[in-house]
Amino acid sequence: MKTVIDEVRKLLDRMPKETTFENIEYHVYMRQRVQLSRRLTL
């Protein structure tokens, strides 16, 4: 099972080096929303 840290590292690895902190926050937030939505629709 992947940990949250593993998931964040994977996300960061796909982002460009000049990514802002706000951009990282947005992507983490959106990932949380998608996961929550998937759980609620099952």
C-alpha positions as CSV (number, residue, x, y, z in Angstrom):
1,M,0.0,0.0,0.0
2,K,1.3,3.4,-0.9
3,T,1.7,6.1,1.7
4,V,0.7,9.7,1.4
5,I,4.3,10.6,1.2
6,D,4.8,8.2,-1.7
7,E,1.9,9.7,-3.5
8,V,3.2,13.3,-3.0
9,R,6.7,12.3,-4.2
10,K,5.2,10.8,-7.3
11,L,3.2,14.0,-8.0
12,L,6.3,16.1,-7.4
13,D,8.4,14.0,-9.8
14,R,5.9,14.8,-12.6
15,M,6.0,18.5,-12.0
16,P,8.5,20.9,-13.5
17,K,11.4,22.2,-11.3
18,E,10.0,25.8,-11.4
19,T,6.7,24.8,-9.9
20,T,5.4,27.1,-7.2
21,F,4.3,26.1,-3.7
22,E,0.7,27.2,-4.6
23,N,0.7,25.0,-7.7
24,I,1.7,22.0,-5.6
25,E,-1.0,22.8,-3.0
26,Y,-3.6,23.0,-5.8
27,H,-2.6,19.7,-7.2
28,V,-2.7,18.0,-3.8
29,Y,-6.1,19.5,-3.1
30,M,-7.5,18.4,-6.4
31,R,-6.2,14.9,-5.9
32,Q,-7.9,14.8,-2.5
33,R,-11.2,16.0,-4.1
34,V,-11.1,13.4,-6.9
35,Q,-10.4,10.6,-4.4
36,L,-13.2,11.7,-2.1
37,S,-15.6,11.9,-5.1
38,R,-14.7,8.4,-6.2
39,R,-15.3,7.1,-2.7
40,L,-18.7,8.8,-2.4
41,T,-19.9,7.4,-5.8
42,L,-19.1,3.8,-5.0
